[in-house]
């Protein structure tokens, strides 16, 4: 490439008709000696596709670079590629040694993908159709990946209502996730990390027996389904909706009774009004099996059994009573 660049420079020297043959011979000898000299080229990063291609063209066909047309709309030398492509994303950029070789070459994945890689499904919004679609798809994907490893569902949701009680989704959204959980072969570990209200409380209780957990300051609440806004609907349509809500309420009572171990009458009675439960009350009611907090295992291991407490307190237990 450097030798070819000297040809135009030599040819551009002014030539007069009065120049002697000896001067011409001397100029030719100088030109040949310059062409035989090889100027050292700077090192090229082999990982850089653009520079590698440019060096290859300069070694094989230098006239392509010398005769390239200048176009202000296109960066120089891009026309030597058959189909020039610029880097579209930072993930495709190959950095040289001089530009922090140890930096990650790909951008980090989004947070839901990281959680999914750890077999964690996070429900952190009310159960609207978009949330239901994503959760069901993640559950099906995790079972397809491994039908034996457990799946962890972290719940912080107000169910099909907002925190102010306004309905934002149909009760079937919660039932869809529940049915998907029941169809899985994997163990389902459910963890309440904030609030589990309404249908979200059903999902919390629907985990595998013995694998239902709750954070110390999380809240659970069960309530009756609410009638969606009727708007300008006729009275007959409002009645139809009211009947559907009653059917959904009975299904919810039946499912909660099944997973908590309480009778239908007990669940229906506490659902007459919003029934709030802290972690301890939720454990007593049968919604969860264990409260998660650091140091619990050691404290429970050091605690004396009830019989020893009674013995130390001087209380005698009579079998006849």
N, C-alpha and C positions, 0 to 999 in steps of 0.2 A: 504493500500500500504506500509506504514512504517512498520507494523507488519510482513508482508511477507518478507520484505527486511532483517529482522533480522534472519530469518531461515538459510540462507546460512552462515551467519556470525557465528552462534552458531555451525552449523555442521562442520564448518571448523576448530574448535578448535582441537588441537592434542589430541588424545585419546590413551593411552597406556594400555596394558593388565594388568599392575600392579596397575592401579587405583583402589581404594577401592570402595565398594558399597556406602559408605556414601558420598564420593566425587561425585559420579554420581548423587545421590539423591539431593545433594546440587546444582549441575549444572542445574538439571532439574527444581528445584524450582526457581532458578535465571532466567532461560529462560522463565518460565511461567509468572513471575512477569514483565519481560520486555515486553512480548507479550500483557499483559493486560494494559500496559501503552499506552495511545494514544497521540502521538506527534501532537501538533497543526499544521495544514496545513496553508500555506500562503493564503490570499484571492485571489480568481480567478475572473478575469473580466468576468461577464456573457455574455458580448457582443462579446467576443473573441471565435469564433467557434472552433479553434484548441485546446485552453486550456480547454474549456468545454468538448470536446470529450475526451481529455487526462485524465481529472479528472474522467469522467464517466467510462472509461476503467479501471483506477486504482482502483476504488471502487468495480467494479463488477468482473473483471477478471485480477487481478494483474499479473498472470503468463504470460500474453501476453507481458507485458512490460519487465519482467525479462528475458524471453526467446527470446526476439526480436533479429534477426540476424543483425549484423553490416555490412553495405554495404557503402563503401566510395563514391559510385556514387549517393546515395540517402540520403537526410537529415534524421536524426533519427526520429523514431516514425511516419513517414508518412505512413508506411505499415499498420497501424491500421485502416485506412480509406478504405472503400470499393472501392472507386474510387477517390484517392487523387487529388485535384485540387489546384494549387497555385493561388494567386490573379493575375488576368490578367491585370487589369487596376487600376489606383488610385481610380476610382469611387467605387470599391468594397471593399476598405480597410475600416475597422471599427476601428476608433481610440479610445484608452482608455482615461480615465479621465486625466491620467498623460501626455497625448500627445495632448494637445490643443483640448479639447472637442468641442470648438465653431468654429472650422474651417469648411468650407463647405465640405460635404462628397462627392460631385460630382464635376467634372471639369466643368468650364463654357462652355456653348455651343458656337459654332462658330458665328462670327458676322452676316453673312446672316440670320442665324436662329433667332437671337435676333431681327433683323430688321423685319423679317417676322412675328414674334410674335406681333410686333407693327403695322402690316398690311402695312409695307413699302417695296416696291420693288425698289432696287437701281440698276440703269443701269450706270455703271462706266467704261465701255469698249466699243470699237467699236462693231458694230452689226455683229458678226460672228456667225456661227451656234450654237456653245456651249452657247453663251449668249442668243440667241433667244430661245433655248430650255428651259433654266432655267427660263427666264422671263415669257414665256407662261405657264409653269408648275406652277409657283408661283401665277400667276393671276387666273388660274383655281382652285388652292387649296384655295385661299382666298375667292373666290366666294362660293366654297363648304362649307367653314367654316361658313360664314355668308353672305347671298346675299343682306343684307341691309346696313351694315357698309361700309363706303367709303374705297377706296384703294388709297394709296399715292405712286406715282411713282417719285422718285428723279432721275434726268437725268444729267449726266456729260459724254457725249459721242460725238465722232466725226462721228457718223453714220456708214455708210458702207465704209468709207475711213479712213486712218490714218491722223495724223495732217499734214503730208507732201503731202497729196493729193493722195497717192497710194491706189488703191482699195483693200480692204481686205475681202469684202463680197458682195453677190449679193443684189440687191435692194429688193428682195423678203423677206429678213430677216426683214427689217423694216415693210414691208406690213404684215408679219405674226403677229408681235406684235400689229400692228394697228388693224387688223381684230379681234384679241383676245380682245382688249380693247373695240371694238364696240359691241362684243357679250355679254359682262358682264352686269349684272343687277345693279351692284354697281355704285355709283358715283366714278369717277376717278379724283383725285387731282394730277396734275402734277406740279413739281417744278424743275426749272433749277438751278443747284447749281454750274455750271462751264461753260461748253460749250454744246450747243445743235445745232449740225451742220447736215445739210442734212436731212436724215431720222429721226434723233433724234429731229430735229426741228418740224417735222411733228408729232411725238409722243407728244411733248410738247403742240402743238396747238390742239391736239385731245382730251385733257382732257375735263371734264364737263364744260360747259359754266359758267363763274364766279368763277371757281375753278382752274384756271391756273395761276401759280405764277412764279416769277423769282427773284433771288437774285440781289442786286443792281449792282454788278460788274460781273455778268454772261454775256455771249455772246451767241447770236443766229445767225445762218447763214443758208440761203437757197441757193442751187446751183443745177445745172443740174447734173443728174447722169453721171458717167464716164464709158467709155468703158473699160472693163477688158483687161488685157494684152493679145494680140492675139498670141504672140509667133511665131511659124512656121505654123500657120493655113493658109489654102488657102484663096484666095480673096473672094470666095463665102461665106465661113463661117464668115469672118470678116464682110461682108455686112449683114448677118443674125443677127449677134450680134449688129451691129449698129442700125438696125431696132428695135430690142428689147429694146435697150436703149432709143430710141425715144418714144416708147410706154410707158415705165416706166416714162419718163419725163412728158408725157401728163397726166398720172395718178396722178403723184405727184402735178402737177399744179392744177388739178381739186380738189384734196383733200385739198390742202392749201387754195384754193379759198373758199371752203366750210366752213372751220373752222376759217378762218380769216375775212371773210365777204368782201373780195376784189374781183374784177372782174377777170375773167380768163386772160384778156389782161394785167391787172396790175401785176399779179403774174408772168406771162410769161415774161413780160418786165424786171422785176427786177431780174429774174433768168438767164438772159443772161450772167451775170457775177456773181461771188460770192457776195451775198448781206448780209453784216454784220449788226447786230443790237445790240445795247446795250439795257438795260432794258427799258429805256424810249421809244426808237424807236420801240422796239418789242411790247410795249403796244399800241403805236399809230398805228402800222401796224395790230394789231389784233391777234398777236400770243399769248399774255398773257392778263390777266385781271387785275393783281395787282402786284406791286413790294413789296417784303418783306424786311423790315428793321425796326429795333427797334425804337419806338417812332413815327412812321408814323401816327398812329391814332390820337395821341394827337396834332401833328403839323397840320394835316388836319382839326381837329376839331376847332383849334384856328384860322385857316386862314379865312379871311373874304371872302364872295362871290364876284364875279366879279362886280356886280352892286354896292356894297358898295365901292369897290375900285374906280370905276368910279365917284361915288358921292363925295368921299373924295378928288379926284383929280380935281374936278370941270368940269368933262366931262359930257355933256348932250347928251343923246341918243335920236335921232329923229326917230320916227316910220316911218315917210314918206321916209326916206333915205334907 
